[in-house]
């Protein structure tokens, strides 16, 4: 009876990202962009800055989480 190497062993820990406010802040930034396009450019610019900062932060956090995974999880 051979064990399939693709099937994870019973009880293996599943990685889930921690709680974060970044998705909420990203939503606020995108909403500010959309509102700013119809009202004032200042609001759109501030929303754009918030959106870019949130996206960069989210990517950095994701890369850090991936680097912390055990080596056999890297593809």
ZAMARGU-4260 file (C-alpha; in steps of 0.2 Angstrom, whole numbers, plus 5000, padded with zeros to 4 digits):
<rodrens>
0) 5000/5000/5000 | 5009/5016/4994 | 5005/5033/5001 | 5002/5046/4987 | 5015/5060/4990
5) 5002/5074/4984 | 4990/5070/4998 | 4995/5080/5014 | 4997/5070/5030 | 4982/5070/5042
10) 4983/5085/5054 | 4994/5096/5043 | 4993/5114/5048 | 4984/5125/5036 | 4991/5142/5033
15) 4979/5156/5034 | 4984/5175/5034 | 4981/5185/5050 | 4968/5198/5052 | 4971/5214/5043
20) 4963/5231/5040 | 4972/5233/5023 | 4957/5227/5012 | 4946/5239/5021 | 4958/5253/5018
25) 4960/5248/5000 | 4941/5249/4998 | 4941/5266/5006 | 4955/5272/4994 | 4946/5265/4978
30) 4929/5273/4984 | 4938/5290/4986 | 4945/5289/4969 | 4928/5286/4962 | 4920/5300/4972
35) 4934/5311/4968 | 4932/5309/4949 | 4914/5316/4950 | 4917/5329/4964 | 4935/5336/4966
40) 4952/5330/4960 | 4959/5332/4977 | 4949/5318/4984 | 4954/5307/4969 | 4972/5310/4972
45) 4971/5306/4990 | 4961/5290/4986 | 4975/5286/4973 | 4989/5288/4986 | 4979/5277/4999
50) 4976/5264/4986 | 4994/5263/4980 | 5000/5262/4998 | 4988/5248/5003 | 4992/5238/4987
55) 5011/5239/4991 | 5008/5235/5009 | 4997/5220/5005 | 5010/5213/4992 | 5024/5215/5005
60) 5014/5206/5019 | 5010/5192/5007 | 5028/5190/5002 | 5033/5189/5020 | 5020/5176/5024
65) 5025/5166/5009 | 5044/5167/5015 | 5039/5160/5032 | 5031/5144/5025 | 5041/5128/5026
70) 5052/5125/5011 | 5042/5111/5004 | 5027/5123/5001 | 5037/5134/4989 | 5032/5130/4971
</rodrens>
